[in-house]
Amino acid sequence: MDPAGRLLRALYSLALYLLLPVTVYHLIWRGFRQGAYFQRWNERYGVYDPAIRPCALWVHAVSVGEVNAAVPLVEALRRDRPDLRLLVTTITPTGSARVRALWGDRVEHVYLPYDLPGAVGRFLRHFRPRLALVMETELWPNLLFGCSDHGVPAYIVNARLSQRSLRGYQVLRPLLGRALRTLRAVLVQSPADGRRFVQLGASRAQVAVMGNLKFDIGVGDGWPTFAAAFRAHAGERPVWIAASTHPDEEATVLAIHRRLRARWPGLLLLWAPRHPERFKPVERLAVDAGWRVATRQLTHWPDRDDAVFVIDTLGELALFYGCAQVAFVGGSLQPVGGHNLLEPAAVGTAVVTGPHLHNFADIARQMQAAGALRVGRDADGVGGCIEALLADADARVAMAKAARALVEQGRGALARALAAVAPDLPRG
């Protein structure tokens, strides 16, 4: 690395070490909201159980959304190279729980440490990966430099970078540009993502458009049976789902449901908050609104008299999408940037969002162009879209047909990504 780069990296690392007490405060603060943050602190600082052996393949997925996106990649690696131990790291407890729910002990799993040089070095020395696949937008300079220093070929897979994120990274651009240029490749979702990575400092030769792995996620054969069991308990009545909602969207969900039940008194709301710490508060909000409320953990299924059913489990959202006629995908009525729009589309559920979709801009654009997505300009607009679709079965069928065609057309990112990383796959 050039002298200017070494200086920038040293200053960045010094700043992180000075902020080390803040990481402890952060873990404590998050722990009071979600108890799992009080656990496994050793992993946060790069200290791991000696019994966990080295792993040749390493996939990093920060949280639930990235873990779900990584499913086809991990499954393909497990299928094609069963001889190689595979490590999947996350940062959040919800991501950790999703990894365990998907693969149990069939993969190794730990938290990725903070981006401190010492912690990153301990992590790499402990696991000795021979290939690193980092999902989406995890741009940690010391992590990328550490892979280069330890001779680990590294890729960013399913890479995305919104214009908003690009602006946020500008302060670190001189350092991040150098870190990005240590990578084997940046496998981006779209040409626009590729241009932004080049603006951030990646070389044009490193960037390759692969498409979006989310198109390659299979919904499985079990969801029709699941939906039939759901209807046997809940009854044949209109159902909508509010999925991956954030706290500032909860009052809107309540208001929309109240408005819709005035027209359809038997309407059932399935409600899946984005974060587990909101499961109980959302349940209380629905009870305080005067409705009969059930939850997945408590009653397993809603019955015919329930007005709200809170999905307070992880890993079942895709199945519950198949139980609803219309889905509102949250994180879109506030500037979070939206969440996965393809999951409900893939099971034939009409999809509605708010206007904030910068994390899924390309998918949203394609779905809108195909007639597979309706976007409300604000909370009232979202409610109007949901109401219109609940009243129009033909429109829902047309949206479902368009969505399925789009999902099928978009497949192929997995094959392209596997071909791109194949030269660096360990030979066994």
C-alpha positions, 0 to 999 in steps of 0.5 A: 500500500502507498504511504498515503494509504497506510496513513489513512488506514492508521488514522481510521484504525486509531479512531476506531480504537478511541471509540472502543468504549462506545461499542460496549455502550452500544451492546449494552443499549441494544441488549436492553432492547434485545437480550441476545446482544448481551451474549457472545461478546468475545466474538465481537472482539475476535476471540473464538472458541478453540473448538471451532475449526478453520473453514475454507469457505466464508460467507458474510451476511450482516442480518436477516435480509442478507442471510436470506439473499445468501441462501441460494449461494450457500446451498450451491456451495454446500451442494457443489463442494461438500468437502469444504467446511463453510462459515457464515458470519453475521453481525445481528442476533436476528441474522444469527438466529436465521442462520441457525434456523436455515442450516443448524450445525451444517455450517459453522457460524459466529459473529464477525468482529468489529472492524478493529485491526487486531480483531479482524486479524484474530478472526482471519488467523482462527478460521483461515478462510481460503475464499471470502464472499461478502454480501451486498454492502458490507464495506469495512476497510480493515476487513477488506485490507485484512483479507488482502494481507492474509492472502484471502481472495475476496469478492463482494457478491450481490453488491448494491450501493444506493445513491444515498449510501454513496453519499454517506461513504464519501468521507471515507472514499480515499480509504474505501477506494484503496480497500475496494481495489484489493478485491478480486471483483465486485459482483453488482446487482445492476449497472447503476450499482456498478457505476456507484462502486466505481465512483467510490473507488473500485476499478472498472475492471473489477465490477461485473453485473451479475443481477440480483440473487433474490430472483434465484431464491426458491419459495419451495413447494410447501407454501400451498400446504401451509396456506391451506392449513392457515385457511382451515383455522382462520377461515375463508376471508380477506387477509392482508399482511404488513411485513417488515414494518418499522416503529414509525410505520406502526400507527399507519398500519393500525389506521389502515386496518381500521379503515379497511375493517370498516369495509370488510368487518372480517378482514384479518391483518397478519403483522410481521414487525422487522425487529423482534424487539417490536413483537410485543409492543405491536401486539399491545398496540393491536390489543389497545386498538380494541381488536382480538389479537393472536400470535404465532408463538401463543396460538400458532394459527389465527382463528375465525374471530381474530382481527390481528395475527402477529408473526412473532417468529423468524424465518416464516415470513415467505410462507405467510405471504402466501396466505394474504391477498395483498402485502404491504412491505415496510421500511418504505414509508420512512427513509429506511429504503424498503425491504425485499419485494420479491418474496411476496411477488414470488408466491402471487401476492399483490405488493404495495409499498411506500415511496422510499425504495432506494435500497431496492430501486432497481427491483422496484423499477422493474416491478412497476414497469411490469405492473407487479407493484403499486407504490403509495405516495404516503400513508393514505396512498398506501391504504388506498392501494391496499383497499383497491386491490382487496376489492379487485381480484382481477387486478391481483391476478394480473399483478401476480402473473406479471410478478411471476414472469418477472421473477422467472426472467430475472433468474441467473445471478447465482450461476453467474456469481458461481462462475465468477468466483470459481477460479478462486474456489479451493481445489480441495 
